[in-house]
């Protein structure tokens, strides 16, 4: 899943939601919120009248409509018009869900188009000395003391490079920990410090891209943060799993925190975070850039094979109901490939082509099937209108060797005709007809009945 730094670093208060209605002989009058109280949904406000009526703040309008009903012997009781806030709540929920869907789909499309070469491009910018453009603002280009990571001015330029010898990770570090930044590289939490400033440095990354092997680190392993002129070497002291919202305590001693989602490789939302702690053991001059490891190659963008007139998002897990489990990458692939955004792209394309195939079987569209799975016979277990039930989350493994991904394998337990089966689907990656990218298609389809 994608990591949201704010949920890790800042704990959100919980508010008890309740509503009390107290009939009174006087009509309540709204005189505005109490002085110094912020308008936060879920917080209770007081209508200042005699006697007092306590109500809950409503997102659309704090001034709840009040109607008068005649009581006994001329007394007046107040009662909220329930249909008003129910209709308002329904409208608010519908608009919120629609907006969330549009934002999610738009972000997914943008993420697909941008992630393939972004990290490699940033690393190459670093190796070619792109940060030298900041030198005029701080001093001469050869004055290393004027180019610490904390003073890199360009937002699109890497501030440092993170190198983890144990896993072979080498990637750029950008300022910021928002989603757009973490889609491109490892991010530096703005509320923490850079190594040249002393104290606690917090770096965050996605557990399904750059930090997908972070759990391999053990106490005693080293982690390097390479600046333009200085390199800080840290020694791992321990790891822990904490809940989202757990605060990070600043320390005056130089230390490093690497943060990602837990469990590693989760393709589903998680409220736990994996934290690697390390202490500074050495600071030295940065070696010649030319001696640094060469950046990874740029792999072609992978898209799913689709039926005519459809889009990739039509077969997203949210649309097909496919529950996703964890993503793994074959150890036969190079370290540089495994710890980057491209395996996730192969997973997305493979999941969508499988979703399209399941829809083709359920709607009896053999022409779709032969396009999605050329050379693969139609499964005999499926009849028109047959739909499967998912009994667990689907696990996805990206396969390949060296720097060449060959496809992915999806496995899950499903229910078909009242019986459990093990579904195994393998995809392959073919070169696109235009030669500008790659296309994921189904290579093999196997449905094995499980013992009762």
C-alpha positions as CSV (number, residue, x, y, z in Angstrom):
1,X,0.0,0.0,0.0
2,X,1.0,3.6,-0.3
3,X,2.4,5.2,2.8
4,X,0.9,8.4,4.1
5,X,3.6,10.0,6.3
6,X,1.1,12.2,8.2
7,X,-0.8,9.2,9.6
8,X,2.5,7.9,11.0
9,X,3.9,11.1,12.4
10,X,0.8,12.8,13.8
11,X,-1.8,11.0,15.9
12,X,-5.3,12.0,15.3
13,X,-7.6,12.4,18.4
14,X,-10.7,10.3,18.7
15,X,-14.0,11.9,19.3
16,X,-17.0,10.2,20.8
17,X,-20.0,10.8,18.6
18,X,-23.3,11.2,20.5
19,X,-26.5,13.3,20.3
20,X,-28.7,14.3,23.2
21,X,-32.2,15.8,22.9
22,X,-33.6,17.5,26.0
23,X,-37.1,19.0,25.7
24,X,-37.2,22.3,27.4
25,X,-40.0,25.0,27.9
26,X,-37.9,27.6,26.2
27,X,-36.9,27.8,22.5
28,X,-33.2,27.4,21.9
29,X,-31.4,30.2,20.2
30,X,-28.2,29.7,18.2
31,X,-25.6,32.4,19.1
32,X,-22.6,30.9,17.4
33,X,-19.9,28.6,18.7
34,X,-18.1,29.2,22.0
35,X,-15.1,31.5,21.8
36,X,-11.9,29.8,20.9
37,X,-13.6,26.6,19.7
38,X,-12.7,25.4,16.2
39,X,-15.4,24.0,13.8
40,X,-14.3,20.4,13.7
41,X,-16.8,17.7,12.5
42,X,-17.7,15.4,15.4
43,X,-17.1,18.0,18.2
44,X,-20.1,18.9,20.4
45,X,-21.2,22.6,20.6
46,X,-23.5,24.3,23.0
47,X,-26.5,26.5,22.1
48,X,-26.3,29.2,24.7
49,X,-29.8,29.5,26.0
50,X,-31.6,28.9,29.3
51,X,-31.8,26.1,29.9
52,X,-29.0,24.5,27.7
53,X,-29.6,22.1,24.8
54,X,-26.5,20.1,23.8
55,X,-26.3,19.0,20.1
56,X,-23.7,17.7,17.8
57,X,-22.1,19.8,15.1
58,X,-23.4,18.9,11.7
59,X,-21.0,19.3,8.7
60,X,-23.4,21.1,6.4
61,X,-25.0,23.6,8.9
62,X,-24.5,24.0,12.6
63,X,-27.8,25.8,13.0
64,X,-30.1,22.8,13.2
65,X,-33.7,23.6,12.2
66,X,-36.0,23.7,15.2
67,X,-39.8,23.4,15.1
68,X,-42.2,24.2,17.9
69,X,-44.8,21.7,19.1
70,X,-47.6,22.6,21.4
71,X,-47.3,20.9,24.8
72,X,-49.5,20.6,27.8
73,X,-50.9,23.8,29.3
74,X,-49.3,26.0,26.7
75,X,-45.7,24.7,27.2
76,X,-43.4,24.5,24.2
77,X,-41.1,21.7,23.5
78,X,-38.4,21.7,20.8
79,X,-37.6,18.8,18.5
80,X,-35.1,18.5,15.5
81,X,-36.5,17.8,12.1
82,X,-34.9,14.5,11.6
83,X,-35.6,14.2,7.9
84,X,-33.5,17.3,7.2
85,X,-30.2,16.0,8.7
86,X,-30.8,12.5,7.3
87,X,-31.2,13.9,3.8
88,X,-28.1,16.1,4.3
89,X,-26.1,13.2,5.6
90,X,-27.1,11.0,2.6
91,X,-26.2,13.8,0.1
92,X,-22.8,14.4,1.8
93,X,-21.9,10.7,1.8
94,X,-22.8,10.4,-1.9
95,X,-20.8,13.5,-3.0
96,X,-17.8,12.3,-0.9
97,X,-17.8,8.9,-2.4
98,X,-18.1,10.2,-5.9
99,X,-15.2,12.7,-5.3
100,X,-13.1,10.0,-3.8
101,X,-13.6,7.7,-6.8
102,X,-12.7,10.4,-9.2
103,X,-9.6,11.4,-7.3
104,X,-8.5,7.8,-6.9
105,X,-8.9,7.0,-10.6
106,X,-7.2,10.1,-11.7
107,X,-4.3,9.4,-9.3
108,X,-4.0,5.8,-10.5
109,X,-3.8,7.0,-14.2
110,X,-1.2,9.6,-13.3
111,X,0.9,7.2,-11.2
112,X,0.9,4.7,-14.1
113,X,2.2,7.3,-16.5
114,X,5.0,8.7,-14.3
115,X,6.5,6.0,-12.1
116,X,8.6,4.0,-14.7
117,X,11.6,6.1,-15.1
118,X,11.3,8.7,-12.4
119,X,13.7,7.2,-9.8
120,X,16.3,6.4,-12.5
121,X,16.1,9.9,-13.9
122,X,16.5,11.4,-10.4
123,X,19.5,9.2,-9.7
124,X,21.1,10.1,-13.0
125,X,20.5,13.8,-12.2
126,X,22.5,13.2,-9.0
127,X,25.3,11.4,-10.7
128,X,25.6,14.1,-13.3
129,X,25.8,16.8,-10.6
130,X,22.4,18.4,-11.2
131,X,22.6,19.9,-7.7
132,X,25.4,22.1,-8.9
133,X,22.7,24.5,-10.2
134,X,22.1,25.4,-6.6
135,X,25.7,26.4,-6.0
136,X,25.3,30.1,-7.1
137,X,22.9,30.6,-4.2
138,X,25.3,29.3,-1.6
139,X,28.8,29.8,-2.9
140,X,31.2,28.5,-5.5
141,X,30.4,25.1,-7.1
142,X,33.5,23.6,-5.6
143,X,32.7,24.8,-2.1
144,X,31.3,21.6,-0.6
145,X,30.4,23.3,2.7
146,X,27.8,25.3,0.9
147,X,25.8,22.3,-0.5
148,X,24.4,20.3,2.4
149,X,21.2,18.3,1.8
150,X,19.2,20.8,3.9
151,X,20.0,23.7,1.5
152,X,19.2,22.2,-1.9
153,X,16.8,24.7,-3.3
154,X,15.4,22.9,-6.4
155,X,12.3,21.0,-5.5
156,X,12.7,18.6,-8.5
157,X,16.3,17.8,-7.7
158,X,17.4,15.0,-5.4
159,X,18.7,16.2,-2.0
160,X,20.6,13.1,-1.3
161,X,21.0,9.4,-2.3
162,X,20.1,6.5,0.0
163,X,22.3,3.5,-0.3
164,X,21.6,0.2,1.6
165,X,24.5,-2.3,1.0
166,X,22.6,-5.2,2.5
167,X,19.8,-5.1,-0.1
168,X,21.6,-3.2,-2.9
169,X,19.1,-0.3,-2.8
170,X,20.4,2.9,-4.2
171,X,17.8,5.6,-4.9
172,X,17.3,9.4,-4.8
173,X,15.9,11.1,-1.7
174,X,13.5,14.0,-2.2
175,X,12.1,16.6,0.2
176,X,8.6,15.7,1.3
177,X,6.6,12.6,2.3
178,X,3.4,13.2,0.4
179,X,2.0,10.7,-2.0
180,X,3.3,12.4,-5.1
181,X,6.8,12.4,-3.7
182,X,6.8,8.8,-2.5
183,X,5.6,7.7,-5.9
184,X,8.8,9.0,-7.4
185,X,11.5,8.2,-4.8
186,X,12.2,7.9,-1.1
187,X,11.0,11.0,0.8
188,X,12.4,13.0,3.7
189,X,9.8,13.9,6.4
190,X,9.9,17.7,6.5
191,X,9.4,17.8,10.3
192,X,12.6,15.9,10.8
193,X,16.2,17.0,10.2
194,X,18.7,16.3,7.5
195,X,21.9,14.6,8.5
196,X,23.9,17.8,8.3
197,X,21.6,19.4,10.8
198,X,22.1,16.7,13.5
199,X,19.3,15.1,15.4
200,X,16.7,12.6,14.0
201,X,16.4,12.1,10.2
202,X,13.2,10.3,9.0
203,X,13.1,8.8,5.5
204,X,10.0,7.1,4.2
205,X,9.2,4.9,1.2
206,X,6.5,2.5,-0.2
207,X,6.7,-1.1,1.0
208,X,5.8,-2.2,-2.5
209,X,8.5,-0.3,-4.3
210,X,11.8,1.1,-2.9
211,X,11.4,-0.3,0.7
212,X,10.1,-3.8,-0.3
213,X,13.2,-5.4,1.2
214,X,13.5,-3.2,4.3
215,X,12.7,-6.2,6.6
216,X,16.0,-7.8,5.6
217,X,18.0,-5.3,7.6
218,X,19.5,-6.6,10.9
219,X,21.3,-4.9,13.8
220,X,24.8,-4.1,12.7
221,X,24.0,-3.5,9.0
222,X,25.0,-0.1,7.6
223,X,22.9,2.5,5.7
224,X,24.5,5.4,3.9
225,X,23.0,8.8,3.1
226,X,25.1,10.4,0.4
227,X,25.1,14.2,0.2
228,X,26.7,16.3,-2.5
229,X,30.0,16.5,-0.5
230,X,29.5,14.5,2.7
231,X,28.4,10.9,3.3
232,X,26.8,9.9,6.6
233,X,27.0,6.2,7.5
234,X,24.5,4.7,10.0
235,X,24.5,1.4,11.8
236,X,21.2,-0.4,12.4
237,X,20.3,-0.8,16.0
238,X,16.9,-2.3,15.9
239,X,13.5,-2.6,14.2
240,X,9.9,-2.4,15.4
241,X,6.3,-2.5,14.3
242,X,4.1,0.4,15.5
243,X,0.6,1.6,14.9
244,X,-0.2,4.4,12.4
245,X,-0.1,7.6,14.3
246,X,2.7,6.6,16.6
247,X,4.9,9.7,17.2
248,X,8.6,9.9,16.4
249,X,10.6,11.4,19.2
250,X,13.3,13.8,18.1
251,X,16.7,13.2,19.5
252,X,19.7,15.5,19.8
253,X,22.0,12.6,18.9
254,X,22.3,12.0,15.2
255,X,20.1,9.0,14.2
256,X,18.2,7.7,11.2
257,X,14.6,6.3,10.9
258,X,13.5,4.3,7.9
259,X,9.7,4.0,7.8
260,X,7.4,2.0,5.5
261,X,4.0,0.1,5.8
262,X,3.7,-3.3,7.4
263,X,3.4,-6.0,6.4
264,X,6.0,-5.6,3.6
265,X,4.5,-6.0,0.2
266,X,0.9,-5.5,1.3
267,X,-1.4,-4.6,-1.6
268,X,-4.2,-3.7,0.9
269,X,-4.6,-0.9,3.4
270,X,-2.7,-1.3,6.7
271,X,-2.6,0.6,9.9
272,X,0.8,-0.6,11.0
273,X,4.3,0.8,10.2
274,X,7.7,-0.9,10.1
275,X,10.5,1.3,11.5
276,X,14.2,0.7,11.2
277,X,16.4,2.7,13.7
278,X,20.1,3.4,13.1
279,X,22.7,5.5,14.8
280,X,25.4,7.6,13.1
281,X,28.8,5.9,13.2
282,X,30.8,7.8,10.6
283,X,30.8,11.0,8.5
284,X,33.3,11.4,5.7
285,X,33.7,13.2,2.4
286,X,31.6,11.9,-0.5
287,X,33.6,9.7,-2.9
288,X,33.8,10.6,-6.6
289,X,30.4,10.4,-8.2
290,X,31.9,8.4,-11.1
291,X,32.7,5.6,-8.6
292,X,29.1,5.3,-7.5
293,X,27.0,2.3,-8.7
294,X,25.5,2.9,-12.1
295,X,21.8,3.7,-12.1
296,X,19.3,1.0,-13.2
297,X,18.1,0.8,-16.7
298,X,14.7,2.2,-17.8
299,X,12.3,-0.6,-18.3
300,X,9.4,-0.2,-20.7
301,X,6.0,0.7,-19.4
302,X,3.7,-2.4,-19.0
303,X,0.0,-2.2,-19.8
304,X,-2.7,-4.9,-19.7
305,X,-4.2,-6.4,-22.9
306,X,-7.8,-5.1,-23.0
307,X,-11.0,-6.0,-24.8
308,X,-12.1,-3.4,-27.4
309,X,-13.9,-0.4,-26.0
310,X,-12.8,-0.9,-22.4
311,X,-10.3,0.8,-20.1
312,X,-7.8,-0.7,-17.6
313,X,-9.7,0.8,-14.6
314,X,-12.8,-1.1,-15.7
315,X,-11.1,-4.2,-14.4
316,X,-9.4,-2.8,-11.3
317,X,-9.8,-4.9,-8.1
318,X,-12.3,-2.4,-6.8
319,X,-14.5,-3.1,-9.8
320,X,-14.1,-6.9,-10.0
321,X,-14.1,-7.6,-6.2
322,X,-10.7,-9.3,-6.3
323,X,-9.1,-9.0,-2.8
324,X,-5.4,-8.5,-3.1
325,X,-2.8,-9.9,-0.7
326,X,0.9,-9.4,-0.9
327,X,3.3,-8.7,-3.7
328,X,6.6,-10.6,-4.0
329,X,9.4,-10.4,-6.6
330,X,11.4,-13.3,-7.8
331,X,14.9,-13.4,-6.3
332,X,16.2,-14.3,-9.8
333,X,15.7,-10.7,-10.8
334,X,18.4,-8.1,-10.1
335,X,18.4,-6.1,-6.9
336,X,18.1,-2.9,-8.8
337,X,14.9,-4.1,-10.5
338,X,13.3,-5.6,-7.4
339,X,13.6,-2.4,-5.3
340,X,11.9,0.0,-7.6
341,X,8.4,0.8,-9.0
342,X,8.4,-1.4,-12.1
343,X,7.4,-4.7,-10.4
344,X,4.3,-2.9,-9.1
345,X,3.5,-1.9,-12.7
346,X,3.7,-5.5,-13.8
347,X,1.4,-6.5,-10.9
348,X,-1.2,-3.9,-11.8
349,X,-1.2,-4.9,-15.5
350,X,-1.5,-8.6,-14.6
351,X,-4.3,-8.2,-12.1
352,X,-6.3,-6.2,-14.6
353,X,-5.9,-8.7,-17.4
354,X,-7.0,-11.5,-15.0
355,X,-10.0,-9.4,-14.0
356,X,-10.9,-8.9,-17.6
357,X,-10.7,-12.6,-18.2
358,X,-13.0,-13.4,-15.3
359,X,-15.5,-11.0,-16.7
360,X,-15.2,-12.6,-20.1
361,X,-16.0,-16.0,-18.6
362,X,-18.9,-14.7,-16.5
363,X,-20.5,-12.8,-19.5
364,X,-19.8,-15.6,-22.1
365,X,-17.5,-13.5,-24.3
366,X,-15.2,-16.0,-26.0
367,X,-13.8,-13.3,-28.3
368,X,-12.6,-11.4,-25.2
369,X,-11.0,-14.5,-23.8
370,X,-9.1,-15.3,-27.0
371,X,-7.8,-11.8,-27.1
372,X,-6.7,-11.8,-23.5
373,X,-5.3,-15.3,-23.4
374,X,-4.2,-16.2,-27.0
375,X,-3.6,-20.0,-27.3
376,X,-5.1,-20.8,-23.9
377,X,-8.3,-22.9,-24.1
378,X,-11.5,-21.8,-22.4
379,X,-11.7,-23.3,-18.9
380,X,-14.3,-26.2,-18.9
381,X,-15.4,-25.4,-15.3
382,X,-16.9,-22.1,-16.3
383,X,-20.4,-21.8,-17.9
384,X,-22.1,-18.6,-18.9
385,X,-23.1,-16.6,-15.8
386,X,-20.7,-18.5,-13.5
387,X,-19.0,-16.3,-11.0
388,X,-16.3,-17.2,-8.5
389,X,-16.2,-16.4,-4.8
390,X,-12.9,-15.3,-3.3
391,X,-12.0,-17.3,-0.1
392,X,-8.7,-15.4,0.6
393,X,-6.6,-12.6,-0.8
394,X,-4.8,-13.1,-4.1
395,X,-1.0,-13.3,-3.9
396,X,1.0,-11.9,-6.8
397,X,4.6,-12.8,-7.6
398,X,6.5,-11.0,-10.4
399,X,8.7,-13.5,-12.3
400,X,11.8,-13.0,-14.5
401,X,15.6,-13.2,-14.4
402,X,18.4,-10.6,-14.5
403,X,16.9,-7.3,-15.6
404,X,14.1,-8.9,-17.6
405,X,10.7,-9.4,-16.1
406,X,8.8,-12.2,-17.9
407,X,5.4,-11.9,-16.2
408,X,3.6,-12.6,-13.0
409,X,1.8,-15.5,-11.2
410,X,-1.5,-14.9,-9.3
411,X,-2.7,-17.6,-6.9
412,X,-5.8,-17.6,-4.7
413,X,-8.4,-19.9,-3.1
414,X,-11.8,-19.5,-4.8
415,X,-15.2,-21.0,-4.5
416,X,-16.8,-22.4,-7.7
417,X,-20.0,-24.4,-7.8
418,X,-20.0,-24.8,-4.0
419,X,-16.5,-26.3,-3.9
420,X,-13.0,-24.8,-3.1
421,X,-10.4,-24.6,-5.8
422,X,-6.9,-23.2,-6.1
423,X,-6.8,-20.7,-9.0
424,X,-3.3,-20.2,-10.6
425,X,-3.0,-17.7,-13.4
426,X,0.3,-16.9,-15.1
427,X,0.8,-13.9,-17.3
428,X,3.5,-13.0,-19.8
429,X,4.9,-9.7,-21.0
430,X,5.0,-9.2,-24.8
431,X,6.4,-6.2,-26.7
432,X,3.7,-3.8,-27.7
433,X,2.9,-3.6,-31.4
434,X,4.1,0.0,-31.6
435,X,7.4,-1.0,-29.9
436,X,7.0,1.7,-27.3
437,X,6.1,-0.5,-24.3
438,X,5.0,-3.9,-23.2
439,X,1.6,-5.7,-22.9
440,X,0.6,-8.3,-20.3
441,X,-1.4,-11.3,-21.5
442,X,-2.5,-14.5,-19.9
443,X,0.0,-17.4,-20.4
444,X,-1.6,-20.2,-18.4
445,X,-4.8,-20.8,-16.5
446,X,-5.2,-23.6,-14.0
447,X,-8.1,-24.4,-11.6
448,X,-7.4,-27.3,-9.2
449,X,-10.1,-28.7,-6.9
450,X,-9.1,-28.9,-3.2
451,X,-9.9,-31.7,-0.9
452,X,-13.0,-31.1,1.3
